[in-house]
Amino acid sequence: MRFKTHLLFFLSSFVFNYNLNAQNANFQWKRVAPGVWKAIVGKPEQISLLGVAQIKPMQQALEKLGAPAFPKHLTGSKNELTDGKVYLRFPLVKQEQLFGLGLNFKSVQQRGSIKTLHVDHYNGKDDGRTHAPVPFYVSGKGYGILINSARYITVYAGTASRRDSENPPLEMNRNTQKNWDPSPYSDAVEILVPAAGTEVYVFAGKNAMEVVQRYNLYCGGGTLPPKWGLGFTHRTPTLFTDQQVLKEVADFEANGYPLSFVGLEPGWQSYAYPNSFVWDSTRYPKPKAFLDQLKTKNIRANLWINPYVSSHSPIYKNILPYTASHTVWVGVVPDFNTKPAQNLCKGLFTKQHIDLGVSGYKVDETDGYDNWLWPDVAKFPSGFTAEQVRQTYGLQFQKMSSEWFREKNIRTYGLVRASNAGASALPYVIYNDYYNHKDFITALVNSSFIGVLWTPEARSSKTSEEWLRRMQTVCFSPMAMLNAWADGTKPWTFPDVADQVKEVMQLRMQLLPYLYTTFAQYHFEGKPPVRAMNLVEGFSFEDKMVEGKLNSTDNPYAQAVRQDIKDQYMIGDYLLVAPLFAGERTRKVVLPRGKWYDFYTGNLVGEAETIEIDQKAALDRIPLFVKDGGIIPMVPVILHSPLKDQVLPLTVRHYGTLENSWNLYDDDGESFEYEKGIYSFTKLEVKRDINRDLVGNVPVPSTKQIRYNSITWQWMTK
Amino acid sequence: MRFKTHLLFFLSSFVFNYNLNAQNANFQWKRVAPGVWKAIVGKPEQISLLGVAQIKPMQQALEKLGAPAFPKHLTGSKNELTDGKVYLRFPLVKQEQLFGLGLNFKSVQQRGSIKTLHVDHYNGKDDGRTHAPVPFYVSGKGYGILINSARYITVYAGTASRRDSENPPLEMNRNTQKNWDPSPYSDAVEILVPAAGTEVYVFAGKNAMEVVQRYNLYCGGGTLPPKWGLGFTHRTPTLFTDQQVLKEVADFEANGYPLSFVGLEPGWQSYAYPNSFVWDSTRYPKPKAFLDQLKTKNIRANLWINPYVSSHSPIYKNILPYTASHTVWVGVVPDFNTKPAQNLCKGLFTKQHIDLGVSGYKVDETDGYDNWLWPDVAKFPSGFTAEQVRQTYGLQFQKMSSEWFREKNIRTYGLVRASNAGASALPYVIYNDYYNHKDFITALVNSSFIGVLWTPEARSSKTSEEWLRRMQTVCFSPMAMLNAWADGTKPWTFPDVADQVKEVMQLRMQLLPYLYTTFAQYHFEGKPPVRAMNLVEGFSFEDKMVEGKLNSTDNPYAQAVRQDIKDQYMIGDYLLVAPLFAGERTRKVVLPRGKWYDFYTGNLVGEAETIEIDQKAALDRIPLFVKDGGIIPMVPVILHSPLKDQVLPLTVRHYGTLENSWNLYDDDGESFEYEKGIYSFTKLEVKRDINRDLVGNVPVPSTKQIRYNSITWQWMTK
């Protein structure tokens, strides 16, 4: 099997080297894992994205996924060194769709776009400036390309046409041809890497999903959060005291709203913006006792920080030589490419936070807003450029801080404002200050292509309807979070939707077994927990362009408008989420191949078609649909994530008419013992019996790594 | 005098070299003209902005302007080569204001901004991507800095703080200090030039205006348009025939609306987008006869083009080897850094257009919209990079085409979508597709800092009120243009404001002597025709920041809001224009030092104060104010720009109470004879006689270079 793959590889490399010459060299692809190839162009730089992330490919899982041949579509790829920079070109064919290229908020399909990938706060345009400008794209034709460079890379994703193209567009006369196209056909992705060299990776796959899986597995497999990480989290207002936080926690409990961890925003520490990183003795006189008290209520605590060090921090003097030439809010900027800077933070953070029971961090302002951060002329003691540090700072903090927890054999799950390639295995969820609800959902869709997690956090709302819609969608995301740092909002702030908000928060908790297994699929198989429709088998939606109308003020080039499915997504294998937004009473839902059922009623809603759903009668629930045969394990309503050895009864829902089986994952939910094989997959299986009735098995767990004491099957579709 | 300057220069260079060292070298400033210094950093590239513009400094005018010392504020400037790039730093002091840095549409004062200067279509943010990303800034402290590099330069205009700053901001604690500032004080402009070297120029001046003058004079003095260029221009719809254009011209005449030149949009040529550059034989069977017929009516014709060559163009085959690797709308992209490409265009354009009587061009799509143009990985036969060509393409086309006219001793005045540093002397006005009326006016304000001209063209409007407002402002701009290419709008399209539109168009024509002299000041003294208030003597407006309000959704960092005067400006020495925008009935006007008078009535309106004007009673006129002592020469209403030897009577208005004198410029209005001294300045002088009454002189012209047969003084303020 292996031999065959190698043979294929050498054969194909023979084919695609036909045009090799010094000036415009083809790539020398080297297989680095099954279905993964790497090429070196020029002289790669010392710092790279995967290097900073210290990825450890999941070799076994990659083997299991199979060893496809080198993608034939990439025959004819070219690279060249010009002007001290790397120029790359990868062919495209007609109808080929491209996904990824960073955490985009407006569009899913990226063919036809130009981006300069640059870590920054997202500011309203899919131009490459975003929190995770991952230089990775996935083709619908079944391959992915990663540029492993920590530079501001410019990607022309099928926008440019060359004179020497083998598939040149036809010249048209705008004077006489009504179908004149302002964007003539382009047969290639072209990329400018502003560095003297880079690594380029190719990931193969039979479809986009398999490419993404391979990418995630190569990056170390998706992160598996602790169980508490998938519960509900509430970030309390700035300057809250320990007593106020405890009161907030008690209010959640008293009102019946789930809560698994709280976030402490600025004010827990003595100095912030820049940061002392030590507790404020007036607001938190006894942090250990406070954290212990939270723990007795089964509540974890996450700390807001940004990495910029105040002169009042105990590490200030020692870290000074390992900081940048420029400051951020007058705080010094540790160069985490230096060991002393890493160690000083590790020492302080471990002693002040982790040893006391802090569960994780919210790492703010590693992205930019551009104006806040160091300029590109800043200098760092490691010798890396400001640009390189900018592209990797959030990634590095994730890697570094997750190791602090790993060394103690406890999982963390935190928030970060900046990430990049290689982040799949890092236990962080991206968030930002941008607050467009629809765009938040598109970001959720796009996160699935690039190995990052994203939360469309709820902060405040103008109306109760908006509040409900936001709380509903955040409950169907990798981190169900209310961020009340500035507004002091509570889940029950809008009384007329307080019950509906409670219902969706409770539903989140009931779905924990499903969600946890979905994340286990991320870890073991590389399948992202949230999945763009374009990653779903049987989903077919042509990249249609709707004819543009000429308009001298708004559309002088009569640009066509792209149709994109960017407001619905899957969570895990079976659950299709189709959010409603404030002001909407109906919406279209595109159903992939097969029959689909209403999550709440089990009723058939459609099959491989676009349906219009009408929520006039049921405004209070988020539209959810389940694939035919879908198996959804649920627990009773719980207000906190289950404790390590807490045992719960399981109700397993089955939808539709198909026989099916699904592996339910479980482990201790807190430690890294699962990496040593201490976990279980329990096969939940539905078959038709002799009477053609559906029957579910009641498996006996093979290990004690399952924490459910009974299984009841529920047949949702009668 | 010269000697003294040199001595000063050497003395000061001694002072500001104190910190010279290899790693972080100070500049070696070399005086290149009075008040102008140049330094070489690293190894400058072969192509530069001023090089492409082929600037010819106006040595005599520069001498006349004086020889100030090297700006002491720039002591302590630094440069450094790192990562193959140039890092620059120039000090700032408190309260120092910065202007320029490209054609910005939203803001006038640029301190606190970050820009990557990149030729592109302006797309709603002052982030450096614009039609004229001129890397030149002017300080209110009396100096200007130009980075003469054809690269995407990033400028941190007082945003970054360094650890080693001598004026570091104080560290604050956002937890406890309400006045915590998200943008701590920065004491420097820092610049990244992504090239191994660059030239840097310093321009001195006693104030911002003198700096701008020196910059413009160094670039060759401002352009002096032909007289017809300052009349009214109407761009006829695409695909119009010769007969339709003539009909349009006749309609203007019949309805009493002024017109000096028409613009032919796509359709005059046989193929467009890309372009054949030859007349379409169906729509324009006899172009010479058509142009001659226009000429008999004293109407010039301007041709729309973009530079991308169709396979149907006669020059296609020959130009092919001198074109880029990539195409634009399938047209080939001439590399005008090669002589053959220049010559082929010159040959075709001269024969097909200029020899037939075409007066100039509208050069479209040299800016980008990014997606349309070649990618940064394109290659050009000259060996210059795509980035360098992008930054200079519009500039180069301006230079090249203006020479075609100059060789025939006729002036041109055209339109262009892309420009850059060194453009002052080039006879082109920038326009674009963006259509925000207020932002159009801010661009007008900003054009005055960077040696470019801009027109806030009128195309269409939703309401008659908006139409009137747009037509009013365009009449107070360097090119009074109705661009009806897509909409077919006429000045009289909105009947209820048709008379008011006619009035302002006629007023434009009456003001021609004032406007022409204003442009002569641009040429001979470097004073821009449109002037930002910040360039006006006696204007003082502090760069106030209004405290920002914390808001989790819109303003999470409680950013302060900058107050900026960006909606009023001066034309020439005396006329203050304060446009109204659709929906506005009142507005504030900031009056500089001295008394100011209403243009229409001569009444005093205020003195060094902010007034609120109320247009409820007079909605139909654009608010105009005249400085005390203001002298405004006017001619009777004319429908076309005066012919070469046409003689007109002159009415000279005087406003206010001050004695004054002003030099009225005149020449033949068409040729370059003025460069040989064939022009006149006529001193218009107002003095108080023995009875303390104001009396105006009636000068006898010293040369025949004045085309006014009588002068009548009009005392506007009784």
Interface residues (C-beta under 8 A of the other chain):
Chain A: T82 D83 G84 Y87 L88 R89 G112 I114 N123 K125 T154 Y156 T159 A160 S161 R162 R163 D164 P168 P169 L170 E171 M172 N173 R174 N175 W180 P182 S183 P184 E190 I191 L192 P194 T238 L239 P266 G267 Q269 S270 Y271 A272 Y273 P274 D280 S310 S311 T323 A324 S325 H326 T327 W329 V330 G331 V332 Y369 D370 N371 W372 W374 P375 D376 V377 A378 K379 T385 E387 D433 Y435 R459 S460 N483 W485 A486 D487 L550 N551 S552 T553 D554 P556 Y557
Chain B: T82 D83 G84 Y87 L88 R89 G112 I114 N123 K125 T154 Y156 T159 A160 S161 R162 R163 D164 P168 P169 L170 E171 M172 N173 R174 N175 W180 P182 S183 P184 E190 I191 L192 P194 T238 L239 P266 G267 Q269 S270 Y271 A272 Y273 P274 D280 S310 S311 T323 A324 S325 H326 T327 W329 V330 G331 V332 Y369 D370 N371 W372 W374 P375 D376 V377 A378 K379 T385 E387 D433 Y435 R459 S460 N483 W485 A486 D487 L550 N551 S552 T553 D554 P556 Y557
